[in-house]
Amino acid sequence: MDEKIAKILAGLEEINKAGGQWNISHETGQFLHDLIIEKKPELIVEIGASNGYSTIWLAMAARKINAKIITFEFVPEKVRDLVSNLQKSGLIKYVQIIPDDANKRLGELSEKVDFVFLDGRKNEYLQQLKLLEPKLNSNAIIVADNAISHKHVLEDYLYYVTNEPKYRSELKDIGTGLEISMLGY
Ligand SMILES: C[S@@+](CC[C@H](N)C(=O)[O-])C[C@H]1O[C@@H](n2cnc3c(N)ncnc32)[C@H](O)[C@@H]1O
């Protein structure tokens, strides 16, 4: 990893330890990065960027495979930090930031989506997946964070992806738990 980015990530990990950002763990970031390199999605959608810790991991992978990220974050102070952290990392050109409520804007996506990272409000994952479904490529991958830490709030989402035959879905005990659901397996 680029030394400058490693330092930025380490700094954000310190801020996260102090509280308030709810960033993914380093291990989760590395996992998402490696999964993207392996699957080579062209368009990645993230819901809930916060200050950009997870977005940096996604964008490091996007840079390697020439993919594009669209990320949603609706808290203005977080958007400010997100922009600043992506600029400092030299990764901003891989990311389109939509500083608004994903639930209002997902319907506007005009390109097909290959990879989704859900990390906004936990009780909205299912609604967001349903909004995204018409836009998913036939072999899309959806990764939902907090599948262990918030398994009760995610009950409807987890029931859907594990019972809907079009998905193959598995839970990974990484960070706070990742539910990985694949279409066209
Ligand atoms: C758990 S934090 C995201 C952490 C980030 N993914 C990371 O690991 O670095 C959730 C973020 O989602 C944002 N959020 C929640 N619901 C949203 C929505 N519907 N649209 C846009 N942003 C949303 C919140 O403002 C918050 O910053």
The ligand as an SDF file (V2000), in Angstrom:
LIG
                    3D

 27 29  0  0  0  0  0  0  0  0999 V2000
  -21.6020    3.3710    9.7800 C   0  0  0  0  0  0  0  0  0  0  0  0
  -21.3400    4.9470    9.1320 S   0  0  0  0  0  0  0  0  0  0  0  0
  -20.4200    4.5790    7.6620 C   0  0  0  0  0  0  0  0  0  0  0  0
  -18.9910    4.2590    7.9200 C   0  0  0  0  0  0  0  0  0  0  0  0
  -18.1800    4.1520    6.6600 C   0  0  0  0  0  0  0  0  0  0  0  0
  -18.7880    3.2470    5.7050 N   0  0  0  0  0  0  0  0  0  0  0  0
  -16.8090    3.6270    6.9960 C   0  0  0  0  0  0  0  0  0  0  0  0
  -16.7130    2.4290    7.2940 O   0  0  0  0  0  0  0  0  0  0  0  0
  -15.8590    4.4070    6.9600 O   0  0  0  0  0  0  0  0  0  0  0  0
  -22.9060    5.3110    8.4220 C   0  0  0  0  0  0  0  0  0  0  0  0
  -22.9580    6.6000    7.6200 C   0  0  0  0  0  0  0  0  0  0  0  0
  -24.0640    6.5100    6.7340 O   0  0  0  0  0  0  0  0  0  0  0  0
  -24.6550    7.7750    6.6080 C   0  0  0  0  0  0  0  0  0  0  0  0
  -26.0220    7.4990    6.1360 N   0  0  0  0  0  0  0  0  0  0  0  0
  -26.9670    6.7590    6.7740 C   0  0  0  0  0  0  0  0  0  0  0  0
  -28.0640    6.6330    6.0190 N   0  0  0  0  0  0  0  0  0  0  0  0
  -27.8210    7.3110    4.8660 C   0  0  0  0  0  0  0  0  0  0  0  0
  -28.5930    7.5690    3.6870 C   0  0  0  0  0  0  0  0  0  0  0  0
  -29.8320    7.0910    3.5610 N   0  0  0  0  0  0  0  0  0  0  0  0
  -28.0390    8.2930    2.6970 N   0  0  0  0  0  0  0  0  0  0  0  0
  -26.7870    8.7990    2.8380 C   0  0  0  0  0  0  0  0  0  0  0  0
  -26.0130    8.6000    3.9250 N   0  0  0  0  0  0  0  0  0  0  0  0
  -26.5200    7.8610    4.9310 C   0  0  0  0  0  0  0  0  0  0  0  0
  -24.5300    8.3690    7.9960 C   0  0  0  0  0  0  0  0  0  0  0  0
  -24.5780    9.7710    7.9640 O   0  0  0  0  0  0  0  0  0  0  0  0
  -23.1710    7.8410    8.4520 C   0  0  0  0  0  0  0  0  0  0  0  0
  -22.1350    8.7510    8.1840 O   0  0  0  0  0  0  0  0  0  0  0  0
  1  2  1  0
  2  3  1  0
  2 10  1  0
  3  4  1  0
  4  5  1  0
  5  6  1  0
  5  7  1  0
  7  8  2  0
  7  9  1  0
 10 11  1  0
 11 12  1  0
 11 26  1  0
 12 13  1  0
 13 14  1  0
 13 24  1  0
 14 15  1  0
 14 23  1  0
 15 16  2  0
 16 17  1  0
 17 18  1  0
 17 23  2  0
 18 19  1  0
 18 20  2  0
 20 21  1  0
 21 22  2  0
 22 23  1  0
 24 25  1  0
 24 26  1  0
 26 27  1  0
M  CHG  2   2   1   9  -1
M  END
$$$$
